[in-house]
Amino acid sequence: MINVSHNELITQCTKAFEGLQRQCGEADMIANMVVDLEMVGLNGVSHFVNALHFLALEQDEAVYVEPVINQQLTANLLGCSILCHLPNLLDFTIDNLANRSSIVLNITQCHHRWLAFSELIKLAGKGLSVKAQWLNSSDYKQVVYILNAGQLLPELYIANHKVTANELSSIMDLQSLSIEISKKTLTFPFIKEDYQHLSSFDLQAAKQHAWKHGISIAVEHWQIIKHAASALLVESNEISPLNENE
């Protein structure tokens, strides 16, 4: 493990995404999505390292959002990461919330849903309440965020049990993310004893520790991010001689 500062990690993640040369997605915003999750101890770097491989291969174009039906919007990412699309999808959803008390954004066939954390916090800062939930495809456990208006960090609930086939059919599929956005305070009717609860106080304590002591990440993850970041430099060096001959 190595320790890096907040700014060091932001810089390297920004360069790593820029090195992919994608049209969709803003590098600085994506870097903050990664680092904000890492700062509260929820493995943002690990999720980003996993995403880098997929981002290099997936399609690079805007996604289609179906019209609102029963206060719900649906966007199919066709197997792509949320990293490049979530900020725009949330902006579009907020526009459709204007004359409603609440709205639900259902994102289907998507990946890297943990990295939604940072963008959900922004909504609470705008005076909106948010409930996000999905099923981890790796362990079939349900994850639920609750973040009421004005709160700085969410209440996080993770099922201690694997969701059964019958439960799965009544919740969502393994590649979906559901985000409810409301102008009213959300309650917690889903809380059960078989859920692990990470409170906003737990997340804040992890964040304060990271600010004080630095961010500890695996050496191999740091090397992967730096290698991805170096792609932009290589690309520039290869292009430069051509520019000089023009």
N, C-alpha and C positions, 0 to 999 in steps of 0.2 A: 504493500500500500504506500501511496505517496500523498502528501498534503499540497493542495494548490489553493490559491486565493479565489475569491468570487470573481474578480476581474479577469484573472488568468483563464478561468474556465469559460467565462462568457466569450472572451476573445477567441479561444481555440474552437469552441462550438460554432461560433459565427463563421470562422474561416472554413471549418469542416463542411458546413452546409453550402457555403459559397463555392467550394471546390467541386460540388456536384453539378454546377452550371445549370440549375433548374430555373424554369420560368415562374412556376407557382411557388409561393412561399417567400416570406421575408426573413432573411438570415438572422437579423438581430432579434426579431420577435421569437423565432424558433429557439435561439440560444437561451433566451430568458425562460421559455417554457421548460427547457431541460434543467437549467440551473435552479430555478425556483422549486422544482420538484426534488432535486438533490439536496437543497438546503434544509428541507424539513425531514430528511432521512428516508425518502421514498424512492431511492434508486433511479433518479433521473438520468444519470450518466449511463447506467446499464441499459435502460430503455432506449436511449439515444444511439448507443453503439449497435444495438439490435436493429434500430430503424435505419441506420446508414446503409446497410446492405440492401434493404428493400427500396429505399429512396432512389438508389442508383439504377434500379431495374424497372420501377413502376412507371405508368403513364404520367405525362407531365402536361395536364390540361385542367381547365376549370370543370367543376362538377355541376350536374343538373339537380335542381331542387324542385320537387313536385309541389303543386299549389296546395295551399292550406285546406285541410279537410278535418272537420271536427276539432279545431284548434291544434292541429298537428301538422308539422312539416316533415317530409322525408327526403333524405339525400343518400344516394347510393354511391359509395366511393370506389366500388368495383375492385376491392382488394387493396386499396391504397392506404397509406398512413394518414392519420388525422393532422399531422404536423403542418402540412402545407395548406390545408383547407379549413381547419376549424375556425380561425379568426374571422374569415370572410363569411362562413356559414352562420356564426353567431351574430355578426353584424346584420345579416339578412333576416335572421330570426327576430332580432330586436325591432327591426323596421316593421315586421308583421305583428308585433306585440302591441303596437301603438293604441289600438282601439279594443284591446282584450285585457282581461285580468291575468291570464296566463297562456302559455303556449308550450308545446313539447316539440323538440327537435329530435327526430329519430335518424341516426346515421347508421346505415347498414353497410355490410361488407367493408369494414374498416379495421385498422390495426393501431397499436401503440396508444391505447386509450388512457393509460395512466398519465400521459403527457398533456392531457386536457386541463390539469390542475391549475396552471397559471392563468389561463383564459377564464376559468370559472370564477376565480377570485376577483378578476376585473369586474365581472357582472355585479358581484356583491358591493363593490365600490361605487357602482352606479345606482345603488338603491334597489337592486333586484334580488330576489331569493332564488336559489338554484338547488335542484336535486338531480344528480347525475348517477346513473347506474349502468353496470355491464357485468358480463360473466367472463372471468378469466378462461381463456381457451386452454391454458396449460394445466389448470387444476380443477376446473368446473366450480369455482367458488365465486359467489356473487359479491360485488364491490358496490358500495353506495356512499356517495358524498352528499352531505347536506350543508348548505352555506346560506344563511339568512342575510338579508340586506344589512350592510354595514359591518359585517363580520370580516375579520382579516384572514382567518383560516377556517377550514371546514371541520365538521365532525365526520369522521370516516369510519365506516362499518364494513367488515370483511367476514363473510360466513366462515365458520369453523368447520363446516361440513361441505362435502361435494354435493352439488345440486343434482337431483335425480332426473331421469328422462322425463317423468311426468311434470316435475317442477320447471324444467327447462322449457317445455312447450308453453307454459303459462307465463313465462317471464320475457325472454328474448332469445335470439340465437347467439351463437358464440362469437360472432364478429360484429355485433351491434353496440351502439352507444346511445342511450336515451338521456336527454337533457331537458328537464322541465324548468322553465323560467317563469317566475310569478312576481306580481306586484304586491303579493301578500306574504306574511310570514308562514313558512312551512312547518308542519308538525312532524313528529317522529313516530308514526304508527307502526313502522316496520321493525322497530328495535326488539330483538329477541335475545334470550340468554345464549343461544348458540352463535352469536355474532361477536367477533373481536372488535372492540371499540377503541379507536385511536382518537383521542379528543383534540380539540384545537390547542389545548394547553400542552399536550404531548408534542404536537407538531411545532409549537412555538419554542419549546425547550430545545428541540433538535436544531431549530434555526439559530437560536442564540448561541448554541455550542459551535455551530459552523462558522458564525461570524467571529467568534472569539478565538477558535483554534484552527480555523481553516477547514477545507473540505477534503476529506480522506477518500481517495478512489483507488481502484486497482491499477497497478502499473500497466497491465496489458490494455486496459480500457483507455488510459491516457495515451498510450502509443498508437492505438487505432485512431483516436481522434486527431492526434498530431499528423499521422500519415494521411488522413483524409484532408486535413487542412493544407498539407503540402501540395496537393493536386492543383490548387489554384496558382501557386507559385510556378510549378512546372509548366502549366498551360501558358502563363504569361511569358516565361522565358522562351518557349517554343515559338510564340507568335511574334515576339519582339524583333528578331532579325528580318522577318517578312515586312514588318512596318517600316524598318529602316531602308528597305530597298524600293519602297514605293515612291 
